[in-house]
Amino acid sequence: MRLAFLATCTLALLAAQTTTQAANWPNWRGPTHNGVSTETGVPAEFGPGKNVAWKVKLPGPAGASPVVWGDQVYVTSVDGQKLLLQAWSTAGKLKWQHQVGTGNKVVRGDEGNSASPSPVTDGQHVWAMMANGEIACFAVDGQLAWKRDLRTAYGPFKIAFGLTASLVLEDGKIILQMIHGSRRAKPEEDQGLLVALDALTGKQVWKQVRRSDAYDENKHSYTSPFIYSDGKTRLLISHGADYTIAYNPADGAEVWRKGGLNPQDNPNKKYHRTLRFVASPTAVPGLIVIPTAKNGPVVAIRPDGKGDISYAKSQHVWTRPNNTPDVPCPLIHDGLVYLCRENGNLICMDARTGHEYYHERTHRQRHRASPVFVDGKVICVARDGMISVVQAGKTFKMLAQNNLGDSITASPAFAAGTMYLRSFGSLWAIRK
């Protein structure tokens, strides 16, 4: 089987990263878009009074993860109706902040708001988009490069909880995913979009209609796109509206699509009209693991297909019929797949076969953040601020549980031996 070299390829890719890349966390889920960090020395035990280098108060809550480059940490936040981007030094000092947009919308109680998408940086500029469609680019010293309101060109956006997809920076382009639509309209009447903007000017480079026959709530997607790379091929992976679709990031041309995640033609199972996708797929070279929603299936596929691969046996590696994570993304490392379910149950599987090694409870609370791997540990972050640290490997072993005492829905970031955590009230720097 071609996936026999999965672990070797993954390690080779990580080893090939430059020192600069390894020292930064430039976007949501890190430099390889999969929640894997190469940092070492990150402590398993931490919390108020222990291994906290600093903690600073933020203007308001948000679910966006921090991103890090060099000596700056970028976070989005709300301050009343102001939608902000902040730059903090890695010593915990506010260097600058700017308003990106106006008009905060709180969703699902206090679980989300308009500052939910994570920013992205290349060390020279930083880009931030808010869930209402306002987007801006700043130089790292805080000087505005450009600002746009996407609603003018691509809106209005018909989505219940806002455009929460984080940005992708690829070859001088900022790529946006806008999967939405009226629940009452026919699918062909309001298709979603993928748009690439010139990173330095904000002008459109390409636009791709994201075709789907999904209807009702399933037109809405809260996932984030990402770049798949195996050293030869680069694909833009977009997940939502009943399909996972791969595009050429250079021009937006569709390469393949995987349907059958919520089939309309199954005589034994009625179409699920509210199976909207929130958790994004995760990839390593040779493998993409696709979650769905609401205890649905998890599917592992090969990314080298063409056309419609919905039922192509040659592209399917394994399927787990249920136990999908509803919001946290899968994690893949060293030939293992970890699924952190909404209830805090952690599942460990063989990446090549789908064989389950364990299914254990961590912390029985709602989990919104995606698990991450760092320094031999899998870290799962619960909504109530409890952070479970589990030893990576085929055998379940809890190393520590750390309570920060504040709500968290953002995934951690890692750089220069430090873990950055964004709780609703604060930005934390954790290191020995």
FENSULWO-V221983 format. One record per residue. N is the residue number from 1. RES is the residue in one letter. SS is DSSP state (H for helix, E for strand, C for the rest). Layout:
BEGIN
n = (N	N)
res = (RES	RES)
ss = (SS	SS)
END
This chain:
BEGIN
n = (1	2	3	4	5	6	7	8	9	10	11	12	13	14	15	16	17	18	19	20	21	22	23	24	25	26	27	28	29	30	31	32	33	34	35	36	37	38	39	40	41	42	43	44	45	46	47	48	49	50	51	52	53	54	55	56	57	58	59	60	61	62	63	64	65	66	67	68	69	70	71	72	73	74	75	76	77	78	79	80	81	82	83	84	85	86	87	88	89	90	91	92	93	94	95	96	97	98	99	100	101	102	103	104	105	106	107	108	109	110	111	112	113	114	115	116	117	118	119	120	121	122	123	124	125	126	127	128	129	130	131	132	133	134	135	136	137	138	139	140	141	142	143	144	145	146	147	148	149	150	151	152	153	154	155	156	157	158	159	160	161	162	163	164	165	166	167	168	169	170	171	172	173	174	175	176	177	178	179	180	181	182	183	184	185	186	187	188	189	190	191	192	193	194	195	196	197	198	199	200	201	202	203	204	205	206	207	208	209	210	211	212	213	214	215	216	217	218	219	220	221	222	223	224	225	226	227	228	229	230	231	232	233	234	235	236	237	238	239	240	241	242	243	244	245	246	247	248	249	250	251	252	253	254	255	256	257	258	259	260	261	262	263	264	265	266	267	268	269	270	271	272	273	274	275	276	277	278	279	280	281	282	283	284	285	286	287	288	289	290	291	292	293	294	295	296	297	298	299	300	301	302	303	304	305	306	307	308	309	310	311	312	313	314	315	316	317	318	319	320	321	322	323	324	325	326	327	328	329	330	331	332	333	334	335	336	337	338	339	340	341	342	343	344	345	346	347	348	349	350	351	352	353	354	355	356	357	358	359	360	361	362	363	364	365	366	367	368	369	370	371	372	373	374	375	376	377	378	379	380	381	382	383	384	385	386	387	388	389	390	391	392	393	394	395	396	397	398	399	400	401	402	403	404	405	406	407	408	409	410	411	412	413	414	415	416	417	418	419	420	421	422	423	424	425	426	427	428	429	430	431	432)
res = (M	R	L	A	F	L	A	T	C	T	L	A	L	L	A	A	Q	T	T	T	Q	A	A	N	W	P	N	W	R	G	P	T	H	N	G	V	S	T	E	T	G	V	P	A	E	F	G	P	G	K	N	V	A	W	K	V	K	L	P	G	P	A	G	A	S	P	V	V	W	G	D	Q	V	Y	V	T	S	V	D	G	Q	K	L	L	L	Q	A	W	S	T	A	G	K	L	K	W	Q	H	Q	V	G	T	G	N	K	V	V	R	G	D	E	G	N	S	A	S	P	S	P	V	T	D	G	Q	H	V	W	A	M	M	A	N	G	E	I	A	C	F	A	V	D	G	Q	L	A	W	K	R	D	L	R	T	A	Y	G	P	F	K	I	A	F	G	L	T	A	S	L	V	L	E	D	G	K	I	I	L	Q	M	I	H	G	S	R	R	A	K	P	E	E	D	Q	G	L	L	V	A	L	D	A	L	T	G	K	Q	V	W	K	Q	V	R	R	S	D	A	Y	D	E	N	K	H	S	Y	T	S	P	F	I	Y	S	D	G	K	T	R	L	L	I	S	H	G	A	D	Y	T	I	A	Y	N	P	A	D	G	A	E	V	W	R	K	G	G	L	N	P	Q	D	N	P	N	K	K	Y	H	R	T	L	R	F	V	A	S	P	T	A	V	P	G	L	I	V	I	P	T	A	K	N	G	P	V	V	A	I	R	P	D	G	K	G	D	I	S	Y	A	K	S	Q	H	V	W	T	R	P	N	N	T	P	D	V	P	C	P	L	I	H	D	G	L	V	Y	L	C	R	E	N	G	N	L	I	C	M	D	A	R	T	G	H	E	Y	Y	H	E	R	T	H	R	Q	R	H	R	A	S	P	V	F	V	D	G	K	V	I	C	V	A	R	D	G	M	I	S	V	V	Q	A	G	K	T	F	K	M	L	A	Q	N	N	L	G	D	S	I	T	A	S	P	A	F	A	A	G	T	M	Y	L	R	S	F	G	S	L	W	A	I	R	K)
ss = (C	H	H	H	H	H	H	H	H	H	H	H	H	H	H	H	C	C	H	H	H	H	C	C	E	C	C	C	C	C	C	C	C	C	C	E	C	C	C	C	C	C	C	C	C	C	E	C	C	E	C	E	E	E	E	E	E	C	C	C	C	C	C	C	C	C	E	E	E	C	C	E	E	E	E	E	E	E	E	C	C	E	E	E	E	E	E	E	E	C	C	C	C	E	E	E	E	E	E	E	E	E	C	C	C	C	E	C	C	C	C	E	C	C	C	C	C	C	C	E	E	C	C	C	E	E	E	E	E	C	C	C	C	E	E	E	E	E	E	C	C	C	C	E	E	E	E	E	E	H	H	H	H	H	C	C	C	C	C	C	C	C	C	C	C	C	C	E	E	E	C	C	E	E	E	E	E	E	C	C	C	C	C	C	C	C	H	H	H	C	C	E	E	E	E	E	E	E	C	C	C	C	C	E	E	E	E	E	E	E	C	C	C	C	C	H	H	H	H	C	C	C	C	C	C	E	E	E	E	C	C	C	C	E	E	E	E	E	E	E	C	C	E	E	E	E	E	C	C	C	C	C	C	E	E	E	E	E	C	C	C	C	C	C	C	C	C	C	C	C	C	C	C	C	C	C	C	C	C	C	C	E	E	E	C	C	E	E	E	E	C	C	C	C	C	C	C	E	E	E	E	C	C	C	C	C	E	E	C	C	C	C	H	H	H	E	E	E	E	E	C	C	C	C	C	C	C	C	C	C	E	E	E	C	C	E	E	E	E	E	C	C	C	C	E	E	E	E	E	E	C	C	C	C	C	E	E	E	E	E	E	C	C	C	C	C	C	C	C	C	C	E	E	E	C	C	E	E	E	E	E	C	C	C	C	E	E	E	E	E	E	C	C	C	C	C	C	E	E	E	E	E	E	C	C	C	C	C	C	C	C	C	E	E	E	C	C	E	E	E	E	E	C	C	C	E	E	E	E	E	C	C)
END
